[in-house]
Amino acid sequence: MSSDTGVKLPGSDAVVRWFGGWPSFHDAEIIGLNLVRTGESVLRVYPYYPNKPATVVFIFEGITDMELADFSSQNVISSLKIEEVIDQTKEKAVRLTMAPCYGLAGRIDAANVRVELLPGKSPDGVSLW
């Protein structure tokens, strides 16, 4: 994947192959977020692609900062952006920013981020596509 800033995440090739390009996360649903102090934190995002359903899983190691708000029973974002930044510790980090639509939005900074693809309908059974 090459986001609009050129950041390539490990594992993004499988996502690009599945969707035929890096997906638009407009109207994607956040279906899960698991944060841990040490180890891997996980964000599960279900893009709106009814003909190619899949969950895109972002795995964070070494979270250095975050700002999140408005978790709800449904969490739809208007966009998802990935960029390299200098974080609060003055080190390089990858920042994932979720722009709000309804529910969860914000940003997560981490030393390392990789992505995995889980083909098939939403595992939580809530999404209708």
ZADO-1210 file (C-alpha; in nm, 4 decimals, padded with zeros to 6 digits):
<atoms>
<atom x="00.0000" y="00.0000" z="00.0000" code="MET" pos="1"/>
<atom x="00.1074" y="00.3429" z="-00.0712" code="SER" pos="2"/>
<atom x="-00.1069" y="00.5925" z="00.1091" code="SER" pos="3"/>
<atom x="-00.1213" y="00.9489" z="-00.0139" code="ASP" pos="4"/>
<atom x="00.2043" y="01.0136" z="00.1715" code="THR" pos="5"/>
<atom x="00.3893" y="00.7106" z="00.0331" code="GLY" pos="6"/>
<atom x="00.4041" y="00.4981" z="00.3498" code="VAL" pos="7"/>
<atom x="00.4191" y="00.1277" z="00.2681" code="LYS" pos="8"/>
<atom x="00.3057" y="-00.1068" z="00.5447" code="LEU" pos="9"/>
<atom x="00.4261" y="-00.4661" z="00.5699" code="PRO" pos="10"/>
<atom x="00.1433" y="-00.6943" z="00.4546" code="GLY" pos="11"/>
<atom x="-00.0233" y="-00.4295" z="00.2390" code="SER" pos="12"/>
<atom x="00.0388" y="-00.6204" z="-00.0860" code="ASP" pos="13"/>
<atom x="-00.2312" y="-00.8747" z="00.0073" code="ALA" pos="14"/>
<atom x="-00.4793" y="-00.5911" z="00.0710" code="VAL" pos="15"/>
<atom x="-00.3982" y="-00.4302" z="-00.2652" code="VAL" pos="16"/>
<atom x="-00.4362" y="-00.7631" z="-00.4485" code="ARG" pos="17"/>
<atom x="-00.7742" y="-00.8322" z="-00.2851" code="TRP" pos="18"/>
<atom x="-00.9297" y="-00.4929" z="-00.3528" code="PHE" pos="19"/>
<atom x="-00.7431" y="-00.4165" z="-00.6782" code="GLY" pos="20"/>
<atom x="-00.5716" y="-00.1185" z="-00.5111" code="GLY" pos="21"/>
<atom x="-00.5461" y="00.0324" z="-00.1661" code="TRP" pos="22"/>
<atom x="-00.9104" y="00.0593" z="-00.0504" code="PRO" pos="23"/>
<atom x="-01.0954" y="00.3785" z="00.0152" code="SER" pos="24"/>
<atom x="-01.1931" y="00.3703" z="00.3799" code="PHE" pos="25"/>
<atom x="-01.4807" y="00.6129" z="00.3232" code="HIS" pos="26"/>
<atom x="-01.7793" y="00.4732" z="00.5172" code="ASP" pos="27"/>
<atom x="-01.5677" y="00.1870" z="00.6556" code="ALA" pos="28"/>
<atom x="-01.6686" y="00.0463" z="00.9932" code="GLU" pos="29"/>
<atom x="-01.4340" y="00.0072" z="01.2872" code="ILE" pos="30"/>
<atom x="-01.5387" y="-00.3346" z="01.4132" code="ILE" pos="31"/>
<atom x="-01.2785" y="-00.3802" z="01.6826" code="GLY" pos="32"/>
<atom x="-00.9980" y="-00.2136" z="01.8738" code="LEU" pos="33"/>
<atom x="-00.7832" y="-00.3946" z="02.1271" code="ASN" pos="34"/>
<atom x="-00.5190" y="-00.1869" z="02.3047" code="LEU" pos="35"/>
<atom x="-00.2466" y="-00.3365" z="02.5218" code="VAL" pos="36"/>
<atom x="00.0413" y="-00.1772" z="02.7130" code="ARG" pos="37"/>
<atom x="00.3012" y="-00.4185" z="02.5755" code="THR" pos="38"/>
<atom x="00.2837" y="-00.6411" z="02.2713" code="GLY" pos="39"/>
<atom x="00.0494" y="-00.5959" z="01.9777" code="GLU" pos="40"/>
<atom x="-00.2558" y="-00.3712" z="01.9701" code="SER" pos="41"/>
<atom x="-00.5092" y="-00.4422" z="01.6947" code="VAL" pos="42"/>
<atom x="-00.7532" y="-00.2276" z="01.4968" code="LEU" pos="43"/>
<atom x="-01.0044" y="-00.4089" z="01.2726" code="ARG" pos="44"/>
<atom x="-01.1584" y="-00.2074" z="00.9891" code="VAL" pos="45"/>
<atom x="-01.4287" y="-00.3296" z="00.7504" code="TYR" pos="46"/>
<atom x="-01.4219" y="-00.1228" z="00.4276" code="PRO" pos="47"/>
<atom x="-01.7417" y="-00.0749" z="00.2297" code="TYR" pos="48"/>
<atom x="-01.6831" y="-00.3127" z="-00.0631" code="TYR" pos="49"/>
<atom x="-01.9987" y="-00.5287" z="-00.0879" code="PRO" pos="50"/>
<atom x="-01.8579" y="-00.7336" z="-00.3798" code="ASN" pos="51"/>
<atom x="-01.5208" y="-00.7978" z="-00.2090" code="LYS" pos="52"/>
<atom x="-01.5939" y="-00.8224" z="00.1647" code="PRO" pos="53"/>
<atom x="-01.2889" y="-00.8374" z="00.3913" code="ALA" pos="54"/>
<atom x="-01.1567" y="-00.7027" z="00.7182" code="THR" pos="55"/>
<atom x="-00.8342" y="-00.5021" z="00.7124" code="VAL" pos="56"/>
<atom x="-00.6407" y="-00.5577" z="01.0348" code="VAL" pos="57"/>
<atom x="-00.3848" y="-00.3003" z="01.1483" code="PHE" pos="58"/>
<atom x="-00.1351" y="-00.4331" z="01.4041" code="ILE" pos="59"/>
<atom x="00.0536" y="-00.1777" z="01.6131" code="PHE" pos="60"/>
<atom x="00.3756" y="-00.2382" z="01.8050" code="GLU" pos="61"/>
<atom x="00.5210" y="00.0241" z="02.0338" code="GLY" pos="62"/>
<atom x="00.2311" y="00.2685" z="02.0574" code="ILE" pos="63"/>
<atom x="00.3730" y="00.6034" z="02.1651" code="THR" pos="64"/>
<atom x="00.0645" y="00.8242" z="02.1573" code="ASP" pos="65"/>
<atom x="-00.3022" y="00.8255" z="02.0674" code="MET" pos="66"/>
<atom x="-00.6075" y="01.0401" z="02.0739" code="GLU" pos="67"/>
<atom x="-00.9390" y="00.8594" z="02.0325" code="LEU" pos="68"/>
<atom x="-01.2970" y="00.9669" z="02.0932" code="ALA" pos="69"/>
<atom x="-01.6606" y="00.8635" z="02.0610" code="ASP" pos="70"/>
<atom x="-01.6608" y="00.4820" z="02.0566" code="PHE" pos="71"/>
<atom x="-02.0152" y="00.3656" z="01.9822" code="SER" pos="72"/>
<atom x="-02.2172" y="00.0574" z="01.8867" code="SER" pos="73"/>
<atom x="-02.1490" y="00.1577" z="01.5244" code="GLN" pos="74"/>
<atom x="-01.8231" y="00.3290" z="01.4306" code="ASN" pos="75"/>
<atom x="-01.8089" y="00.4612" z="01.0748" code="VAL" pos="76"/>
<atom x="-01.5158" y="00.6682" z="00.9503" code="ILE" pos="77"/>
<atom x="-01.5033" y="00.9090" z="00.6586" code="SER" pos="78"/>
<atom x="-01.1380" y="00.8329" z="00.5779" code="SER" pos="79"/>
<atom x="-00.8229" y="00.6625" z="00.7007" code="LEU" pos="80"/>
<atom x="-00.4794" y="00.8170" z="00.6513" code="LYS" pos="81"/>
<atom x="-00.1356" y="00.6702" z="00.7157" code="ILE" pos="82"/>
<atom x="00.1733" y="00.8859" z="00.7387" code="GLU" pos="83"/>
<atom x="00.5209" y="00.8999" z="00.8889" code="GLU" pos="84"/>
<atom x="00.5578" y="01.1526" z="01.1702" code="VAL" pos="85"/>
<atom x="00.7928" y="01.2535" z="01.4477" code="ILE" pos="86"/>
<atom x="00.6027" y="01.1554" z="01.7617" code="ASP" pos="87"/>
<atom x="00.5981" y="01.3014" z="02.1120" code="GLN" pos="88"/>
<atom x="00.9147" y="01.1048" z="02.1986" code="THR" pos="89"/>
<atom x="01.0950" y="01.2797" z="01.9074" code="LYS" pos="90"/>
<atom x="01.1250" y="00.9478" z="01.7222" code="GLU" pos="91"/>
<atom x="00.9934" y="00.8429" z="01.3815" code="LYS" pos="92"/>
<atom x="00.6521" y="00.6806" z="01.4021" code="ALA" pos="93"/>
<atom x="00.3675" y="00.5714" z="01.1803" code="VAL" pos="94"/>
<atom x="00.0445" y="00.7629" z="01.2415" code="ARG" pos="95"/>
<atom x="-00.2933" y="00.6157" z="01.1496" code="LEU" pos="96"/>
<atom x="-00.5669" y="00.8790" z="01.1508" code="THR" pos="97"/>
<atom x="-00.9376" y="00.7983" z="01.1283" code="MET" pos="98"/>
<atom x="-01.1537" y="01.0949" z="01.0292" code="ALA" pos="99"/>
<atom x="-01.4943" y="01.1012" z="01.1984" code="PRO" pos="100"/>
<atom x="-01.8289" y="01.0209" z="01.0472" code="CYS" pos="101"/>
<atom x="-02.0148" y="00.8474" z="01.3316" code="TYR" pos="102"/>
<atom x="-01.8555" y="00.6945" z="01.6393" code="GLY" pos="103"/>
<atom x="-01.4856" y="00.6240" z="01.6897" code="LEU" pos="104"/>
<atom x="-01.2319" y="00.8614" z="01.5359" code="ALA" pos="105"/>
<atom x="-00.8823" y="00.9850" z="01.6155" code="GLY" pos="106"/>
<atom x="-00.5223" y="00.8827" z="01.5699" code="ARG" pos="107"/>
<atom x="-00.2730" y="00.6215" z="01.6841" code="ILE" pos="108"/>
<atom x="00.1074" y="00.6672" z="01.6661" code="ASP" pos="109"/>
<atom x="00.3281" y="00.3594" z="01.6815" code="ALA" pos="110"/>
<atom x="00.6873" y="00.2603" z="01.6165" code="ALA" pos="111"/>
<atom x="00.5708" y="-00.0169" z="01.3813" code="ASN" pos="112"/>
<atom x="00.2471" y="-00.0916" z="01.1983" code="VAL" pos="113"/>
<atom x="00.1694" y="-00.3850" z="00.9729" code="ARG" pos="114"/>
<atom x="-00.1513" y="-00.4898" z="00.8030" code="VAL" pos="115"/>
<atom x="-00.3288" y="-00.8218" z="00.7439" code="GLU" pos="116"/>
<atom x="-00.6322" y="-00.9132" z="00.5348" code="LEU" pos="117"/>
<atom x="-00.9167" y="-01.1388" z="00.6513" code="LEU" pos="118"/>
<atom x="-01.1346" y="-01.2129" z="00.3438" code="PRO" pos="119"/>
<atom x="-01.5068" y="-01.2660" z="00.3968" code="GLY" pos="120"/>
<atom x="-01.7982" y="-01.0997" z="00.5667" code="LYS" pos="121"/>
<atom x="-01.7569" y="-00.9022" z="00.8860" code="SER" pos="122"/>
<atom x="-01.6685" y="-01.1443" z="01.1677" code="PRO" pos="123"/>
<atom x="-01.8910" y="-00.9583" z="01.4139" code="ASP" pos="124"/>
<atom x="-02.2009" y="-01.0276" z="01.2000" code="GLY" pos="125"/>
<atom x="-02.3212" y="-00.6685" z="01.2360" code="VAL" pos="126"/>
<atom x="-02.2344" y="-00.5236" z="00.8948" code="SER" pos="127"/>
<atom x="-02.5008" y="-00.5865" z="00.6323" code="LEU" pos="128"/>
<atom x="-02.2693" y="-00.6233" z="00.3339" code="TRP" pos="129"/>
</atoms>
